Structure formats: C-alpha cells, structure tokens
Amino acid sequence: MLYDLHEMTLGEKILEFLHNLKLDIEFPLSIATLDPFKGENAEVIERTIQAFYNKFYNDRESRRMIIGINPGRLGAGLTGIPFSDTKRLASDCDIHIEEFNSHEPSSVFVYEVIRAFGGTEVFYKNFYITSACPLGFVEVKADGKEVNHNYYDSKELQDAVTPFIIATLKEQIDWGMRTDIAYCLGTGKNFKFLNTLNEEHCLFDRIIPLEHPRYIVQYRSKRMAEYVDKYLMALA
C-alpha cells in the first residue's frame, strides 16, 4: 500500500481499503460481482461512506471485528455500509440518502443490537463490521433477475475467492484491530469457513459465532429480544 498506516485514522484506512477493492477471478457461469463502489450509484455511495466512516471511525483506536458473509443487494451492496439500509442510516446515524430508499431485514436486527448496546457512537467505537468477502455477488437468472449469491453457495466460487478473503482479512487486521476475539455472523457455513481459515492462518485467538441477523428476522422474529440479549452478552 502507498499510504502510511500510522498517520491515518481508522476511517481513512477503511475508505482507502474500499476504494482499492478489486476481485480479479474467473467467475462461475451466471455469477457476477456486486461492487457498489463502482456501480450506478457510485457517487451516492462515495458520499455515504465518507460521511459514515469519518463520523464513527475518525480516530486511531482498535476495535473488535464483526464478520458477515458478503455484501447483499439491499444492505452494503446498495448503501456501502454493512447491515445498514437507508432507513437506519437516517434514523440512527443521521446520514441521509435522498436518491433511493431501502429496507434490509438484517439491518432491523443489527440496529436493535446497536441501540441496546448504547447507540451508534458507543457501538462503532468498539466494533467494526465487515464481511468475510468485502465484495458481494449476484446470480443472474434466466429471466435476467438478479438474486443474492453468497461466496460459499458455489464451491467453485468459494475456492476462487479464498485468496482474496485471506488477503483482505489480513489487511484489515493490520490496521491494528483487536485479535483476541472476532465475531462471525452465521453459525453455519460462514463460521465453518472462517474457523478453518483461522486454524490455518492464526488470524484471531478465537471466533465466536452468532446467528445471522437475516435468520433471526426471517425465522425467529418473535424471539428477537432473546437474540438481542444473546448478542449483548457475547459482545460485552
């Protein structure tokens, strides 16, 4: 990298990282990358990520990492901010996107946790949310419709992106992130993959798996308060 990590704030490091993301692989048939930073809303996303990371990460303090799967079409794949739709960015972060509106189910739960933890200022002072693969994927159906595709949904894709995942995780850790504990969103395939990676590369002392927010909202919505408490206990 051409920048001095010691002189930059964490927010500046994150922005530099996002600006330089590039995935050069042979994609499986019908799978395409989801890169909001170079898409049709790139100017809006640039303004949004500048506002968010300069607001909440304008320091040189260490955080623990919360690691999701990969950006989805209605979350980071649209707004540029993990698990943050336009509604939550406006109501909780005072960051407004006028060009479009979005509602992401996972964002509903994540911001319930953030509020219970003490609000955005306190939460983002302690944690940095990222993804195993910082760029997302879509599957293009026969009718042209695009649907979310996770990096592990295809072994061919998972194998192709693994070096990229390892490199980007190491780069983020090298910013000075805490490595005693990391949190994995997803207790199934995402955790299995990250845990195996961790055993091979010793990235963190341990990784704590938590049920994925989308799973909670979709299948356990009546017990959401229980899962909020479970998250708070794990993050404490």
N, C-alpha and C positions, 0 to 999 in steps of 0.2 A: 504494500500500500504506500501511497505517496504522501500520506498525512502523518503528523506527529500525534500518536495516541495520548501522550502525556499532556499535551497542551489543549486538547479538545474536551469539551463537555461530553457527557454520555449522549445527550441529544444529538450533538454534531456527529458523533461516531455512528449512531443509528441511521441518521439521514444519509451519511456517506455510504454506508453499507447498502441501504435500499436503492440508492442511485446507481450502484455498480453491480446489482444483481444481474447475472446472465447465466442462463442454462443452455448449454450447447450440447444437446444429446440427440440421438435418433429416436423420435417418438414412435410408440406403437400406433398402428393404424387407427384413425378416428379420435386420437387423443391430442389435445393441443395445450400449450401453456396458458396460464391465466396470470398476466402481468399487468396489474392496474397502473403501475408507474410509467408504462409505455402505451397504454390503451387510449381509447377515445376521450376518456375523462382525465387524461394525464395532468392537465393544468389545474383542475379542481383538486385532484389527489395531492399534487405537489403543495398547494396552498394548505391543504388539510394536515398533511404530515408535518409540515413546517410548524404550523400552529400547535399541534399536539405534542411533538417531541421537544420543542423549545419551551413549552409551558411546563411539562411534567418531568423532563429529564435535563434541565438546564443546570447541571451540577456534575461533580466527578465522583459521586458516591456509588458504592457497589450495591447490586440488587441480586435477589434470587430469581432464577428463570422459571417461567411457566411455559411449557412447551406443548402447543397444539399439534394438529396434523399438517395441514397446509391451508392457505387462504381459500375461502369459499366465495361464491359469486355474490352473496348478499352481505358478507362481512368484510374482511380485509381485502378480498378480491374486488370490492367496489369502493370502499372508503379509504383503503390503505392502512387502516388501524385494526389490529386483531380484535375480533369479537366485539366490534363497535359499529353499529349501524348509525344512520343519520339521526334517528330519534335519541339515542343515548348520547351521542356526541353533543347534541344540542342541550339536552336536559341536564346532563351530568358534567360535561366538560366545557360548556359554553363555547363550543365550536360549531358553527352553523354552515351547512351546505345547502345552498339555495337551488342548485341546478337539478337536483333529483332527491327523492325520498326513498328510504329503505327501511325494512323491518327484518331483522335477523333473529330467529328464536333463541339461538345461543347467547346473543347479546343481552337478552332479557335476564337470563340467569346470572351471567357474569356480572352485570351491574347490580343485581341484588346482592351478590357477594361483596362487591366493591363498597356499596353503601353500608352494609353491615360491618365491614372492616373499619369504616371511619370516613369513607368518601374518597374521591379520586386523588386528592392531594396526598393523603396518607398512604393509600394503596400503591399508587405508582411510585412513591418514594421508597417503597420496599420491594416492589416486584416489577419485572419486565416480562411482558407477554410476547412470545414469538411462536414460531412453528418449526416442527422438525424439518420440513421443506418450506423455505420462506417464499417460494413461488407456488401458485396453485395450478390446478389442471381442470380441464373440462373435457367431457366426452361429447362428440358431435354425433347426434343420432341421424338415422336415415332421412328424417324429415327436416333436418337442419337445426333442430332444437339442441341447445347446449345444456348439459347437466353437470353437477359437480362430480369430480373424479378424484379420489384420494391416491396418494403416492403408492399405497400398498394394495390398491384394488387390482393391480396387474403386477405379477412377478417381474415381467419384462421391464415395466416402468420403474418398479422399486429398485431393481438391480442397476438400472441406468442412472438413477438419481442418487444412489447411495454415496458415491464420492463427493457429490455436491453437498449433500446433507452433512457429511462429516466435516468438510472444509468450512461450511458456513457456521456450524455449531462451534467449531474451534475458534473461528474468527470472533464470534460474539463473546465467548468465554474470555478471550484475550483482552477484552476491554476492561477487565477487572471484575467480572461477575463472580458472585459467590459460588463456590463449587461444593460446599458441604451438602447441600440439598438442592435438587431440582424437582419440579412437579410436572408430571405428564398428564395431559388431558386426554383421557381414554384409557380404560383398563384392559383393553383387548389388544388389537393388532399394533396400535401405535406404541403402547407400553412394551410389548414383546420386542418390537423392532429397536426401540431406544435402549431398552435394557441390554439387549445383545450387543448393541453398538457400544454401550458404556462398559461392558465387560471387556471388550476388545481394546478400547481406546482410553479408558480411565478418565472420562470427562468429569464425572461427579462422584462424590463419596457414595451417594445413594439417590435413587429416583423414586419419588412417591407417586403412585398412580391415583388419579381421581376420575370419577365418572365424567364422561364428556358432557358439557353443557347441553348439547343438542339432544343427547339421550335422555337427560333429566327432563327437559322441557317437553319432549315428544312422548315419553313413556312413563315418567314419574312426576308429572306436573302437580298432582295432589300432595306429593311429599316434598315439594320444593324447599320448604322451610327446613326439613331434616337435612337435605343436601347442602343448604347454605351453612348450617351448623357444622356439618362434616368438613366442608372446605375451611371454615374458620379455625377449627381445631387443627387441621393439617398445616395451615399457613401460619399459625401462631408461633 
